[in-house]
């Protein structure tokens, strides 16, 4: 009963605004703290990220009494043990799979707990929820709408979900699941009209410094779907290892992977892409050049620059960036990106372009000779520009749009009008970030900001707060950001800690990227983020704690968590395609 009272107090208002809602959420925990001291109960039924518009049409707050308890219970509706989702009008396989997953999550989390169902004061149960989409297309692009509405009426015992596309329906189903209190099997009367603040909400995943099994990538996608993030930026290869199995250049992974089994086949990639698409997430791959190349690239003769000792004039035994003066480099790139186009269907590819070490180019006598014959290429910066222009011309012919690290823009390369510039330098230097973002957007390009959200930088304490408090618009004076990105580089992260280090900390960016600008109260966010973490634990996602607390259902162990994840995925299995959705 105390749980239900605290839960309902969190949402009680007559047409609740976002500001008052967050305050009431904190209030509910305070009330429960007074009643249950010294414990702090980590439980509620809220949505993360906070929806754009959330109305909970309940009765005004009353003094704590038995009458209040009855009022709280009457403002919720019991979810029937035989509850079902059903589709109306246009639909597709992704909507159907998402509905099956949502139902499985509700029934699994309910059956995994010691549940005491609290009936409403008025009899009746919510038996079903209709799901409708306005556009049955399965296309997923940067322009795909993510808007949805969700309405639960406790008086008429009705529920409806409407998404403009399948992605909107997927998001709405996730919101519904998060609102169901599976301890009591109830849901509050709710009206949500929701859409994202930014169209680009990404998490960078680095599988070069350490290899992540496909299962780890899928679990990460589950967490991204819970928080409505929509782009997995897959930094698939780098100088450390080359785990991508190229059908055109198979020797690259044979020589460049950490181990023969630390690779991603075309089938593995297709599994990740389809799994992501079913959850409204695009996979944008990055093959970073001309720098960040070593492992794998050495298998292709002639494309790496031979570095020289400047004192002896002899090769020093090392290699540097790709050689921009060798025509075989561009032949290789065209063949590789032709394959990438076939394997990674998204229109956008990330071309990298950061941290190119000029010293190796400057030491190489054959490059110096080539530059002497090309007077317009006067220095290493101009040589990099020459390389990028050649690469971007290849991508244009192949029909790619592209994203790049900011150095390509900073060095004056002529890039396509729809280029997305990834601003990563500057960290906490607000002045530098403002200058860069104004330059990028002032030149007519779209800017994605990642500099403040390098989550691989860890520190003692509640470091999630500093990520949550970053307001992107404050760094973009008189300009408009296209999106934001969190980065989890893997120098000190592998499959043992990638999920726990990323989640729920990445959720801070997810709310900043989705929710209205005025959703920024750290104190109100803290119990909600903790609640998100507990919900992830229930779904078999190893999310780390954010402060001293507990979940009513704690981590069940790796074996049980794997069983939970498999059970949810099987619910979304398309038997015709024999693939997990």
Beta strands, then each sheet from edge to edge (+ up, - down):
strand 1: 53-55
strand 2: 76-88
strand 3: 125-133
strand 4: 148-153
strand 5: 158-163
strand 6: 186-188
strand 7: 190-194
strand 8: 200-206
strand 9: 231-235
strand 10: 282-289
strand 11: 304-308
strand 12: 315-322
strand 13: 348-352
strand 14: 401-405
strand 15: 420-423
strand 16: 446-449
strand 17: 483-488
strand 18: 573-574
strand 19: 579-580
sheet 1: 1+ 7- 4+ 5- 3- 2- 6+
sheet 2: 8+ 9+ 10+ 13+ 14+ 15+ 16+ 17+ 8+
sheet 3: 11+ 12-
sheet 4: 18+ 19-
end
